[in-house]
Amino acid sequence: MRYKSTRGGVTDVSFKDAVIMGLAHDGGLLLPESIPDVAPLLDSWVDLSYQQLAHEVMSCFVDDIEDEILKEIIERSYSTFKHSDITPVRRVGGVHILELFHGPTLAFKDVALQFLGNVFEHILNERNTRANILGATSGDTGSAAIAGIRGKQNIHIYIMFPQGKTSATQELQMTSVLDENVHNIAIEGNFDDCQSLMKTIFSDLTFKEQYGLAAVNSVNWARILAQIVYYFSAYYQLGRPAEFDVCVPTGNFGNIFAGYVAKKMGLPIRRLILATNENDILARFFNSGIYERGLISFTHSPAMDIQIASNFERYLYYQCDQNTEKLTEFMLAFAETGKAVQLFNSDRFDESILAAAVSNDETIATIRRYHAQHSYLVDPHTAVGLTVAEQFKDTSVPLLSLSTAHPAKFDNVMTLALPDVAVNHPTLDALNGLPTRKTVLPVSIEAVKALIRE
Ligand SMILES: *Cc1c(COP(=O)(O)O)cnc(C)c1O
């Protein structure tokens, strides 16, 4: 399979080059040249383990890694998961919940980043090169990136987070990783400072080249690829329904885009249901056709506090019939004015995606309801999904709702919702008292560069 950019300026790229490139050089996102139809194969995959299924699905998009090596990478990537089904489906009331949080950091990002870390290492070893991964986190997602890269050969990872502005647990999940290739940087500023440091350092092309700077952010195709697999796994766990609906709590549109690809591959998903928190740019788009930036608000589901969804361009590309010029125009208009319209003719509006936004109060109410009615604890992101799932539930097909984190990761919100309930997880409890390491730096490009040079 070859890859191309949504903006038309990059074509004929191999899978391995797409992984290393991350963002396409023309500013667009990489996509496979075609999406294979696997509907005729669904019968033959019925008895496969998660890892075998992952190999079948991924092989459709990867032809430049030897089969045995790809199998071994998949095995290693999911050996760190605590559940034998990797992503088990649980029936809770009238909904099927796909639990994506059984990886090492208890968040769904592990599914993608455990795989990406191993693929990255394999490619670098083969090419005899090194990479330095630089990332910024507000606290929640850095640990999954670190867990994916720790202990890998030829890769160092530098994660910047705002000093004193993450929760104690979030900081511990990162700073208790003592592998010599992991560098936690506490920046004496806020998350915006971390992000702008990252942007500025990446824009220094000489430095980027010299130190093999790379990112593992949510636009990397390998992450989407790994996420497609669990939609297939859920379909088999549901007993192969003729059709099913899937609800996805959404921030950067990465997780739900993987579902969109699975549907295009022939998996019988009837409707994708998109759930946002109060940062509702995507919900507004799907209900009005207008893509317009709003003000960021800080909510109980911080991993979804996003105004510009970095993966959304991939969806728009298909929605405008792969017309790279039209898409580029739309994206540039949006970048300039914060608003873009008229991508669709009204009769072409996408009816297979439903969307709604959820307030903080509704999030808390859903956490309480699932606890009271089903004795099931859901994290605030999962609760956003379940709130919208219930709004659109119709009994004619099974409804799957994606659970993206273990509730113990967000114990502050859980305490607010359920003050009398202890919410913990042995993996997090075990972090208390562990030795930690971090470097505190001022908001200074030179200081961060100096650390990487060392
Ligand atoms: C990242 C994240 C999300 C949002 O996923 P996207 O792929 O950005 O849509 C939802 N929940 C949790 C817990 C996350 O970490």
The ligand as an SDF file (V2000), in Angstrom:
LIG
                    3D

 15 15  0  0  0  0  0  0  0  0999 V2000
   -7.3520   11.2650   23.6410 C   0  0  0  0  0  0  0  0  0  0  0  0
   -8.5560   10.8790   24.4030 C   0  0  0  0  0  0  0  0  0  0  0  0
   -9.8530   11.0130   23.8670 C   0  0  0  0  0  0  0  0  0  0  0  0
  -10.1210   11.6020   22.4950 C   0  0  0  0  0  0  0  0  0  0  0  0
   -9.6550   10.8040   21.4470 O   0  0  0  0  0  0  0  0  0  0  0  0
   -9.4550   11.4210   19.9750 P   0  0  0  0  0  0  0  0  0  0  0  0
   -8.8130   10.3640   19.1800 O   0  0  0  0  0  0  0  0  0  0  0  0
   -8.6000   12.6410   20.1660 O   0  0  0  0  0  0  0  0  0  0  0  0
  -10.8180   11.7800   19.4910 O   0  0  0  0  0  0  0  0  0  0  0  0
  -10.9280   10.5770   24.6230 C   0  0  0  0  0  0  0  0  0  0  0  0
  -10.7470   10.0820   25.8740 N   0  0  0  0  0  0  0  0  0  0  0  0
   -9.5260    9.9530   26.4330 C   0  0  0  0  0  0  0  0  0  0  0  0
   -9.4140    9.4050   27.8240 C   0  0  0  0  0  0  0  0  0  0  0  0
   -8.3890   10.3450   25.7230 C   0  0  0  0  0  0  0  0  0  0  0  0
   -7.1740   10.2260   26.2900 O   0  0  0  0  0  0  0  0  0  0  0  0
  1  2  1  0
  2  3  1  0
  2 14  2  0
  3  4  1  0
  3 10  2  0
  4  5  1  0
  5  6  1  0
  6  7  2  0
  6  8  1  0
  6  9  1  0
 10 11  1  0
 11 12  2  0
 12 13  1  0
 12 14  1  0
 14 15  1  0
M  END
$$$$
